[in-house]
Amino acid sequence: MKELKDRIRRDGIIRAGNVLKVDSFLNHQMDIQLFEAMGQEFRRRFSDVEINKILTIEASGIGIACVVAQSFRVPVVFAKKTQTKNISGEVYTTKVESYTHGRIYDVIVSKEFLGKGDKVLLIDDFLANGKALEGLARLVKDSGAELVGAGIVIEKGFQIGGQTLRAQGIRVESLAIVDSMDETTGEIVFCE
Protein backbone atom coordinates (compact mmCIF):
# COMPACT_ATOMS: atom_id res chain seq x y z
CA MET A 1 0.00 0.00 0.00
CA LYS A 2 1.86 3.02 -1.32
CA GLU A 3 0.29 5.59 1.02
CA LEU A 4 1.36 3.55 4.06
CA LYS A 5 4.89 2.92 2.75
CA ASP A 6 5.35 6.63 2.04
CA ARG A 7 4.22 7.47 5.56
CA ILE A 8 6.58 4.91 7.09
CA ARG A 9 9.50 6.32 5.08
CA ARG A 10 8.60 9.88 6.10
CA ASP A 11 7.71 9.42 9.76
CA GLY A 12 9.10 6.03 10.81
CA ILE A 13 12.09 6.03 13.13
CA ILE A 14 14.46 3.06 13.30
CA ARG A 15 15.73 2.16 16.76
CA ALA A 16 18.27 -0.37 17.97
CA GLY A 17 17.15 -3.99 17.95
CA ASN A 18 15.20 -3.76 14.67
CA VAL A 19 12.50 -1.60 16.25
CA LEU A 20 10.49 0.54 13.83
CA LYS A 21 8.86 3.39 15.73
CA VAL A 22 5.64 4.52 14.03
CA ASP A 23 3.80 5.83 17.04
CA SER A 24 3.24 9.26 15.46
CA PHE A 25 0.59 7.78 13.14
CA LEU A 26 -0.09 4.10 13.95
CA ASN A 27 0.10 2.88 17.50
CA HIS A 28 0.09 5.84 19.88
CA GLN A 29 -1.23 8.79 17.90
CA MET A 30 -3.48 7.43 15.16
CA ASP A 31 -4.03 8.93 11.72
CA ILE A 32 -7.67 8.00 11.19
CA GLN A 33 -7.72 8.92 7.49
CA LEU A 34 -4.82 6.53 6.93
CA PHE A 35 -6.62 3.92 9.06
CA GLU A 36 -9.73 4.27 6.87
CA ALA A 37 -7.63 3.67 3.75
CA MET A 38 -6.02 0.62 5.40
CA GLY A 39 -9.45 -0.69 6.45
CA GLN A 40 -10.68 -0.45 2.87
CA GLU A 41 -7.54 -2.19 1.61
CA PHE A 42 -8.02 -5.09 4.03
CA ARG A 43 -11.68 -5.24 2.92
CA ARG A 44 -10.53 -5.48 -0.70
CA ARG A 45 -7.88 -8.12 0.04
CA PHE A 46 -10.27 -10.33 2.02
CA SER A 47 -13.37 -9.76 -0.12
CA ASP A 48 -13.30 -13.42 -1.22
CA VAL A 49 -13.98 -14.83 2.26
CA GLU A 50 -16.81 -14.54 4.75
CA ILE A 51 -15.84 -12.76 7.96
CA ASN A 52 -18.07 -12.17 10.96
CA LYS A 53 -15.50 -11.32 13.66
CA ILE A 54 -12.25 -9.41 13.86
CA LEU A 55 -9.84 -10.57 16.59
CA THR A 56 -6.84 -8.59 17.81
CA ILE A 57 -4.72 -8.32 20.93
CA GLU A 58 -4.58 -5.35 23.25
CA ALA A 59 -3.43 -2.66 22.99
CA SER A 60 -1.88 -1.44 19.73
CA GLY A 61 -4.03 -3.56 17.45
CA ILE A 62 -7.36 -2.29 18.76
CA GLY A 63 -7.50 1.00 16.84
CA ILE A 64 -6.81 -0.50 13.42
CA ALA A 65 -9.02 -3.52 14.19
CA CYS A 66 -11.95 -1.19 14.90
CA VAL A 67 -11.57 0.63 11.60
CA VAL A 68 -11.17 -2.67 9.70
CA ALA A 69 -14.27 -4.03 11.45
CA GLN A 70 -16.18 -0.94 10.35
CA SER A 71 -15.24 -1.77 6.74
CA PHE A 72 -16.57 -5.31 7.16
CA ARG A 73 -19.48 -4.24 9.40
CA VAL A 74 -18.61 -6.86 12.02
CA PRO A 75 -17.67 -6.71 15.71
CA VAL A 76 -14.15 -6.60 17.13
CA VAL A 77 -13.04 -8.91 19.91
CA PHE A 78 -9.74 -8.21 21.58
CA ALA A 79 -7.68 -10.62 23.61
CA LYS A 80 -6.89 -9.12 26.99
CA LYS A 81 -3.48 -9.44 28.59
CA THR A 82 -4.91 -9.63 32.09
CA GLN A 83 -7.98 -11.11 33.71
CA THR A 84 -10.30 -8.35 34.87
CA LYS A 85 -13.36 -8.33 37.10
CA ASN A 86 -15.63 -7.56 34.17
CA ILE A 87 -14.71 -10.79 32.36
CA SER A 88 -16.93 -13.35 33.96
CA GLY A 89 -17.49 -16.94 33.03
CA GLU A 90 -15.31 -19.23 30.99
CA VAL A 91 -12.41 -17.98 28.88
CA TYR A 92 -9.99 -19.21 26.27
CA THR A 93 -6.41 -18.54 27.29
CA THR A 94 -2.98 -18.87 25.76
CA LYS A 95 0.51 -17.47 26.21
CA VAL A 96 2.04 -15.02 23.75
CA GLU A 97 5.47 -13.47 23.56
CA SER A 98 5.68 -9.78 22.73
CA TYR A 99 8.68 -8.90 20.54
CA THR A 100 8.39 -5.20 21.37
CA HIS A 101 8.01 -5.62 25.12
CA GLY A 102 10.22 -8.68 25.50
CA ARG A 103 7.64 -10.37 27.76
CA ILE A 104 5.34 -13.34 27.78
CA TYR A 105 1.68 -12.59 28.44
CA ASP A 106 -1.30 -14.76 29.26
CA VAL A 107 -4.03 -13.54 26.90
CA ILE A 108 -7.69 -14.30 27.31
CA VAL A 109 -10.93 -14.08 25.38
CA SER A 110 -14.33 -14.75 26.90
CA LYS A 111 -16.01 -17.84 25.47
CA GLU A 112 -19.09 -15.65 25.17
CA PHE A 113 -17.56 -13.77 22.21
CA LEU A 114 -15.75 -16.45 20.18
CA GLY A 115 -16.94 -19.87 19.12
CA LYS A 116 -18.27 -22.30 16.53
CA GLY A 117 -19.73 -20.58 13.50
CA ASP A 118 -17.42 -17.57 13.76
CA LYS A 119 -15.25 -16.79 10.74
CA VAL A 120 -12.38 -14.80 12.18
CA LEU A 121 -9.92 -12.36 10.65
CA LEU A 122 -6.91 -11.53 12.85
CA ILE A 123 -5.72 -7.92 12.68
CA ASP A 124 -2.52 -6.51 14.16
CA ASP A 125 -0.26 -3.52 13.66
CA PHE A 126 3.05 -5.43 13.44
CA LEU A 127 4.29 -8.88 12.53
CA ALA A 128 7.87 -9.67 13.59
CA ASN A 129 8.38 -13.11 15.11
CA GLY A 130 4.71 -14.01 14.85
CA LYS A 131 4.19 -15.11 18.45
CA ALA A 132 1.19 -12.84 19.11
CA LEU A 133 -0.57 -14.05 15.96
CA GLU A 134 0.25 -17.68 16.72
CA GLY A 135 -1.37 -17.18 20.12
CA LEU A 136 -4.46 -15.59 18.58
CA ALA A 137 -4.66 -18.43 16.04
CA ARG A 138 -4.59 -20.92 18.96
CA LEU A 139 -7.47 -19.08 20.62
CA VAL A 140 -9.50 -19.29 17.40
CA LYS A 141 -8.75 -23.00 17.05
CA ASP A 142 -9.56 -23.70 20.70
CA SER A 143 -12.89 -21.92 20.30
CA GLY A 144 -13.97 -24.03 17.34
CA ALA A 145 -14.18 -20.93 15.14
CA GLU A 146 -12.66 -20.77 11.65
CA LEU A 147 -9.54 -18.67 11.05
CA VAL A 148 -9.84 -17.07 7.60
CA GLY A 149 -6.62 -15.07 7.69
CA ALA A 150 -4.49 -12.38 9.26
CA GLY A 151 -4.26 -8.75 8.19
CA ILE A 152 -1.05 -7.00 9.20
CA VAL A 153 -0.26 -3.31 8.81
CA ILE A 154 3.55 -3.67 8.87
CA GLU A 155 5.40 -6.97 8.51
CA LYS A 156 9.13 -7.19 9.15
CA GLY A 157 9.93 -9.50 6.24
CA PHE A 158 13.48 -10.02 7.48
CA GLN A 159 12.13 -11.73 10.63
CA ILE A 160 10.57 -15.18 10.75
CA GLY A 161 6.96 -14.45 11.73
CA GLY A 162 5.39 -14.13 8.29
CA GLN A 163 7.23 -17.15 6.91
CA THR A 164 6.29 -19.25 9.96
CA LEU A 165 2.59 -18.35 9.81
CA ARG A 166 2.36 -18.90 6.06
CA ALA A 167 4.08 -22.30 6.47
CA GLN A 168 1.31 -23.19 8.96
CA GLY A 169 -1.24 -22.50 6.22
CA ILE A 170 -2.41 -19.15 7.60
CA ARG A 171 -3.26 -16.60 4.94
CA VAL A 172 -1.29 -13.46 5.80
CA GLU A 173 -1.94 -10.17 4.01
CA SER A 174 0.48 -7.39 4.97
CA LEU A 175 0.01 -3.82 3.75
CA ALA A 176 3.73 -3.05 3.97
CA ILE A 177 6.52 -5.60 4.20
CA VAL A 178 9.84 -4.16 5.34
CA ASP A 179 12.74 -5.98 3.68
CA SER A 180 15.46 -4.14 5.58
CA MET A 181 16.07 -1.17 7.87
CA ASP A 182 19.28 0.71 8.53
CA GLU A 183 19.44 2.42 11.91
CA THR A 184 22.46 4.49 10.86
CA THR A 185 21.09 5.92 7.59
CA GLY A 186 17.39 5.69 8.45
CA GLU A 187 16.78 3.87 5.16
CA ILE A 188 13.77 1.54 4.99
CA VAL A 189 13.50 -0.86 2.03
CA PHE A 190 10.19 -2.57 1.28
CA CYS A 191 9.50 -5.85 -0.49
CA GLU A 192 7.62 -5.08 -3.66
PyMOL commands that set and color helices and strands:
alter all, ss='L'
color gray80, all
select helices_A, chain A and resi 2-11+32-45+60-72+111-113+131-143+161-167
alter helices_A, ss='H'
color red, helices_A
select strands_A, chain A and resi 13-15+19-21+53-57+76-79+91-98+103-110+119-127+146-156+172-181+188-190
alter strands_A, ss='S'
color yellow, strands_A
deselect
rebuild
show_as cartoon
